[in-house]
Amino acid sequence: MASIYQSIEILSKEKGIDRQIILDAVKDAMVLAAKKHFKTNEDLEAEFDPKSGAVQIFLLKKVVENVEDPLNEVTLDQARKLDKNAAVDTTLRISKPTDALGRIAAQMAKQVILQKVREAERENVYVEFADRVGELVNCVVKRIEGPDLVVDMGKTEARIPKKEQSRLESFSVGERVRAVIKAVDKTGKNAGVLISRADASLVQRLFEQEVPEIYDGTVVIRACAREAGERTKIAVQSRDRDVDSVGACVGMKGMRVQSIIRELRGEKIDIIEYSEEPVTFATHALSPAKISRVNLVDVENKHMEVIVDDTQLSLAIGKRGQNVRLAAKLLGWKIDIKSEEEKRQEAESALNAITIAGAPVSVLLDHGLNDSLVESLMANGVPTVERLGSMTPEELMAIEGVDQDGLEKIGAAVNGYYSQYDQPEAEAAPIQETEQETVGETTGEPVAESETAQPAAESIEVVEHESATIENAETEPIS
C-alpha cells in the first residue's frame, strides 16, 4: 500500500494536480471495488492512512431503535455487540477486509484514478486558459491527426482544426506556430484548448506586436474582417492628430506590414482609415475601387447602395465578390453595388412604370362620371384612363352596367379629362382677340377722354422725355 501513496505523490507533481483530488479518486475506486467484490449496495466508506499508505474499507450503519432499512440500519443491541459506546442516531463503522479485493480492486482503482486525473487536468486547463481567449501564443506542432494539428503549448496540448487553418499554410511536426486562443472547453469530444490561424484576431495581435503606436494606444484598431489565405481589411484610427494611423501600420517602406504578410504566408492586407461617417467609411473600405456616390437606403437596418463608374464595377466587387463582402463585414452594413449604367436603367424602368401605370379611372369622377360606372370599369379590368381611352365602343358596351347613356357619359368624361391639358392654349386665344378689338376701337372710332386713355398719353410723354435726355447727353461735351 505504501507504493500507492508514493504513486499518488509522483502523479500529483507530474500533472500539477492537487494530491487530495487523487486521494479522493483512490477512495472512490476502493469503494466501487469493494461493492463489486462483496456484491452489496450497502453504504461503504474508504479511508487512506498517509503514514502507512493503507486503505481501509468501512461499512456504515445507522443505529436506530426500530429497523426499517436492514441494509443501512442496525438496532442498538446489535450495535453494542460491536461497539460498547454505540448510541441511537449515531453511525456504526464496521471494518471490512481489503486483502480479498485483490486484482479487481487494483484494476478498478486504476480506471477511476485515470478518469479523475483527466477531469482534474481539464479543470486546470480551463481555469488557466478561459481568461486568455484571443491571446497570441507560441506553440510547436506535436503531431498531425488527419486534417487537424495537435500542438504543444507547454503545460497542455491544443488543437488546430482544419477550418481554423489558412489554405496557404502547411506545417510539419516540430515546426513552430503562432496562433490565437479561439476557445476553451472542459467537456465534450473536443475538450481542451482550441487555437486558430484563420481568425481575424490573429491579424490584430500581430499588428499590436509590430506597431508600437497600436501597442501604446495611440492608434486603435476599430474593425477587422478576414478571409484566411485570401485578404484582410483592417480599419485603424489615430488618437493623435500628428500621427498618421495608416502610415504607422504600413511602416517605413512597408516594413511593418510586410513582416505580418510574411507571417501569414503572403496574405493580402488592406489598411483603411476608420471614419464615424458610414458614407466616408464605405468609400475607404471599398478601396482600391473609386466610388461615385453612396446612398443610405435604410439607416436603421444598416443598408446602403454604392454607385460606381462602369469601369470600376468589377474592381469594387472583387474576385468572387470578396472586396464587397469584406467591406460589408468591416462596416457591419449590407452593401449593394451598382454601376452608373445599372442605376440609369433602374431610373428609366421606374419612369416607364409610372408612365405605363397612367391615371386611375377614379379621376373621371371630377369630370362627370358616377361611382357605379367607375366601379364597373375597375371590376372589369379597366384601371386607368389610358386603357379606357384605347377601348372601342363595342368593348365598352360589353361591360356589365354600361349602356348607351353610360357610353356617352364615359366619352364626355374622357374628353373632359384630356381637354384640361389644352386649356392654356384655349385661354391664350381670347386674350389675342381682345387686343385686336381694342386696337380696332382706338383706330376706327374716336375715343372719348377716359381713365383708360390717360395712361397711354403719359407713356408717350415719358418716352419723349427720355429720348430728349439721351440726345442732350450725347451733345454735351465731356469734361
Residue pairs with C-beta under 8 A, 6 or more apart in sequence:
1 52
1 53
1 54
1 55
2 52
2 53
3 53
4 26
4 53
4 55
5 48
5 50
5 53
6 53
8 19
8 22
8 23
8 26
9 19
11 17
11 22
11 113
11 117
12 18
12 19
12 22
15 117
15 120
15 121
16 124
16 155
17 117
17 120
17 121
17 124
18 120
21 116
21 120
22 113
22 116
22 117
22 120
23 48
24 116
25 112
25 113
25 115
25 116
25 117
26 46
26 48
26 55
26 109
26 112
26 113
27 45
27 46
27 47
27 48
27 55
28 46
28 112
28 116
29 105
29 108
29 109
29 110
29 111
29 112
29 113
30 46
30 55
30 57
30 98
30 101
30 105
30 109
31 44
31 45
31 46
31 57
32 108
32 112
33 101
33 104
33 105
33 108
33 109
34 44
34 46
34 57
34 96
34 98
34 101
34 105
35 41
35 42
35 44
36 104
36 108
37 100
37 101
37 104
37 105
38 96
41 71
42 59
42 60
42 61
42 71
42 72
43 59
43 60
43 61
43 72
44 57
44 58
44 59
44 60
44 96
45 57
45 58
45 60
45 93
46 55
46 56
46 57
46 58
47 55
47 56
47 58
48 54
48 55
49 55
49 56
55 98
56 95
56 98
57 95
57 96
57 97
57 98
58 93
58 94
58 95
58 96
59 93
59 94
59 95
59 96
60 72
60 91
60 92
60 93
60 94
61 72
61 73
61 74
61 79
61 91
61 92
61 94
62 72
62 73
62 74
62 89
62 90
62 91
62 92
63 73
63 74
63 75
63 76
63 79
63 86
63 87
63 88
63 89
63 90
63 91
63 92
64 73
64 74
64 75
64 76
64 88
64 89
65 75
65 76
65 88
66 75
67 73
67 74
67 75
74 92
76 86
76 87
76 88
79 86
79 92
80 86
82 92
82 94
83 92
86 92
98 105
121 156
122 186
122 187
122 191
122 192
123 186
125 155
125 156
125 184
125 186
125 192
125 193
126 184
126 185
126 186
128 155
128 156
129 156
129 181
129 184
129 193
130 184
132 181
132 184
133 181
133 182
133 183
133 184
134 180
134 181
134 201
134 205
135 180
135 181
135 205
136 178
136 179
136 180
136 202
136 205
136 206
136 209
137 153
137 158
137 178
137 179
137 180
137 181
137 195
138 176
138 177
138 178
139 151
139 152
139 153
139 158
139 176
139 177
139 178
139 179
139 195
140 151
140 152
140 174
140 175
140 176
140 177
141 149
141 150
141 151
141 152
141 171
141 172
141 173
141 174
141 175
141 176
141 177
142 150
142 151
142 152
142 157
142 173
143 150
143 173
144 150
144 171
144 173
147 161
147 162
147 165
148 159
148 160
148 161
148 162
149 159
149 160
149 165
149 171
149 177
150 157
150 158
150 159
150 160
151 157
151 158
151 159
151 160
151 177
151 179
151 195
153 193
156 192
156 193
157 192
157 193
158 181
158 192
158 193
158 194
158 195
159 190
159 192
159 193
159 194
159 195
160 177
160 179
160 194
160 195
160 196
160 197
161 190
161 194
163 198
164 182
164 194
164 195
164 196
164 197
164 198
164 199
165 197
165 198
165 228
166 197
166 198
166 228
166 229
166 264
166 265
166 267
167 228
167 229
167 230
168 229
168 264
168 265
168 266
168 267
169 197
169 229
169 265
171 177
177 197
178 202
178 206
178 263
179 195
179 196
179 197
179 202
180 195
180 196
180 199
180 201
180 202
180 205
181 193
181 194
181 195
181 196
182 194
182 195
182 196
182 199
183 193
183 194
184 192
184 193
184 194
185 191
185 192
185 194
196 202
197 228
198 226
198 228
198 229
199 226
199 228
200 224
200 225
200 226
200 232
201 224
203 224
203 226
203 232
203 234
203 260
203 264
203 269
204 221
204 224
204 234
206 260
206 263
206 264
207 214
207 221
207 234
207 249
207 260
208 214
208 215
208 221
209 215
210 251
210 256
210 257
210 259
210 260
211 219
211 248
211 249
211 251
211 256
213 219
213 238
213 243
213 245
213 248
213 249
214 220
214 221
214 236
214 248
214 249
217 239
218 238
218 239
218 240
218 243
218 248
219 236
219 237
219 238
219 239
219 243
219 245
219 248
219 249
220 236
220 237
220 238
220 239
221 234
221 235
221 236
222 235
222 236
222 237
222 274
223 234
223 235
223 274
223 330
223 331
223 332
224 232
224 233
224 234
224 235
224 330
225 232
225 233
225 234
225 326
225 327
225 329
225 330
226 232
226 233
226 326
227 322
227 325
227 326
228 267
229 265
229 267
230 267
230 268
230 322
231 267
231 268
231 269
231 270
231 322
231 323
231 326
232 264
232 267
232 268
232 269
232 270
232 326
233 269
233 270
233 272
233 285
233 326
233 327
233 329
233 330
234 249
234 269
234 270
234 271
234 272
235 272
235 273
235 274
235 281
235 284
235 285
235 330
236 245
236 246
236 248
236 249
236 271
236 272
236 273
236 274
237 245
237 273
237 274
238 244
238 245
238 248
245 273
245 274
246 271
246 272
246 273
248 256
249 256
249 257
249 271
250 256
250 257
250 271
251 257
251 258
257 269
257 271
260 269
261 267
261 268
261 269
270 287
270 326
272 284
272 285
272 287
272 330
273 284
274 281
274 284
275 281
275 284
278 294
278 296
278 304
278 331
278 333
279 294
279 296
279 304
281 331
282 291
282 294
282 304
282 306
282 327
282 331
282 333
282 335
283 291
283 294
285 326
285 327
285 330
285 331
286 306
286 316
286 323
286 324
286 327
286 335
286 337
288 315
289 308
289 312
289 315
289 316
289 323
290 308
290 309
290 312
291 306
291 307
291 308
291 312
291 316
292 307
292 308
292 309
292 312
292 340
293 306
293 307
294 304
294 305
294 306
294 307
295 304
295 305
295 306
295 307
296 303
296 304
297 303
297 304
297 305
297 336
301 334
302 331
302 332
302 333
302 334
303 333
303 334
303 336
304 333
304 334
304 335
304 336
305 335
305 336
305 338
306 316
306 335
306 336
306 337
306 338
307 338
307 339
307 340
307 343
308 316
308 337
308 338
308 339
308 340
309 339
309 340
310 339
310 340
310 341
312 339
313 337
313 339
315 323
316 323
316 324
316 337
317 323
317 324
317 337
318 324
318 325
318 326
324 335
324 337
327 335
328 334
328 335
338 346
357 384
358 384
358 385
358 386
358 387
359 384
359 385
359 386
359 417
360 383
360 384
360 385
361 374
361 377
361 378
361 382
361 383
361 384
361 385
361 388
362 374
362 378
363 385
363 417
364 374
364 385
364 388
364 410
364 413
364 414
364 417
365 371
365 374
367 412
367 413
367 414
367 416
367 417
368 409
368 412
368 413
368 416
369 409
369 410
369 413
370 409
372 401
373 401
373 402
373 406
373 409
373 410
376 399
376 400
376 401
376 402
377 388
377 399
377 402
377 410
380 399
380 400
382 388
382 391
382 399
385 414
385 417
388 410
388 414
389 414
389 418
393 407
396 402
396 407
396 410
397 403
397 404
397 407
402 410
441 447
447 453
